[in-house]
Amino acid sequence: MYRYKIEELKKWKESEDRKPLIITGARQVGKTWLMKEFGKNYYEKCAYINFEDNNRMQQLFSEGFNIDRIIHGLKMEARTNIEPGKTLIIFDEIQENPKALNALKYFYEQSNEYHIVAAGSLLGLAIHEGKSFPVGKVDFLNLYPLSFYEFLWALGETDLVKLIKSGDINLINASADKLKSYLKQYIYIGGMPQIVNLYAKNRDLEEVRRKQEILLESYGQDFSKHAPNNLIPKIRQIWNNIPTQLAKENKEIINSFGGEVAKVEEYETALSWLIDCGLVYQVNRVNDCKVPLSAYKDFNAFKLYLFDVGLLCAMANIDAKIILEGNDIFIDFEGALTEQLVVNELKNNITQEVFYWSETEDKKEATYVIQLDGNNIPIEVKPNEKTELSGLKAFIEKYNTNINIRTSMDDYKKEDWFINVPLYLIGNLKEILKEK
């Protein structure tokens, strides 16, 4: 398995203003594997510390922030010598030890020669709460499930990945049928590392679905274990309704999930809990499309997406044959699977900030918008080239944009006013636009 985030970690290691690095992301997306793999390949040694149920580390960090004393304690815990620049210090499940999290500030200010990466399965909650958090003293890296290209890599299709990255459109179009077939597999399987590795070994889709269902159940157990009791019913209601809410505009969360007006705050807090855990993405509408897009975010209008397209298929109980044996799935389900795929690929490969725009007066279809190299780029998601581009046309008429994208299952094609980028290439959009 290969993760592109390794490249960002390599840049972090060589940075002159390197800070302790916090890796965020949902549970089971591979944070621990990534840290260990990075340490194994780019350092002489690793000092791995897991804070879960670790009373020794609780005691160590409760006695103050003397770095020499802490390093001595870490050496004993990891049973390895720690040398600046040669040893990668890994703090896993760091949210279980708030004082260790706060200690990252002192490592940065007093002993920046030590290379530290940290992660935790529910670290997003700790960051959101802001308790003793070292604001401005750490770097962040967001890890998502495997992208489509990482999925191909895991299945041994490295030549296909290299072909995609080459940008040779003629050769890519010649391999379109193979890429579409793998894309359909990816939509069903998703990018959870454990599940992808399982499929790579035995190619058993029934076993994939069983593992997906077990994983979804484990997330449900997390709600009961970690969420405040008063929020658990609301969290479950939002979580269980993700498939029905997908591709809909949620202007008021209370109307979307059928709560009472008096409970608005609880629903909003419950949604924030799921977002902070990395399990749900909230894509907001923009009221205007100028630079920067974030300045025109409408906080009351948004769409919700699951963090993994394969888990969405499992949650919606979509049969493998429906996806693998035809294209109707890209039209049915209100195009939700296609939208889910595109949002996942954009966030994983291009930008963390994805927005959508819609012409509210005449209810034209929503168009996704990202900001890339100072340009606002509209992206219309369609099942095929026969579908009318009403949303994209409305956007262009209003904002006169030069770069306009339709993404569908059709081959790459450049028209006078838009470029059709195949769904299997949408994660490579940045490179495509640089070349074109």
Secondary structure by P-SEA (a helix, b strand, c coil): ccccaaaaaaaaaacccccbbbbbbcccccaaaaaaaaaaccccccccccccccaaaaaaaaaccaaaaaaaaaaaaaccccccccbbbbbccccccaaaaaaaaaaaaccccbbbbbbccaaaaaaaaccccccccbbbbbbccccaaaaaaaacaaaaaaaaaacaaaaaaaaaaaaaaaaaaaaaacccaaaaaaaaccccaaaaaaaaaaaaaaaaaaaaccccccaaaaaaaaaaacccccccccccccccccccccaaaaaaaaaaaaaaaccbbbbbbbccccccccccccccccccccccaaaaaaaaccccccccccccccccccaaaaaaaaaaaaaaccccbbbbbcccccccbbbbbbbcccbbbbbbbbccccccaaaaaaaaaaccccbbbbbccccccccccbbbbccccccaaaaaaaac
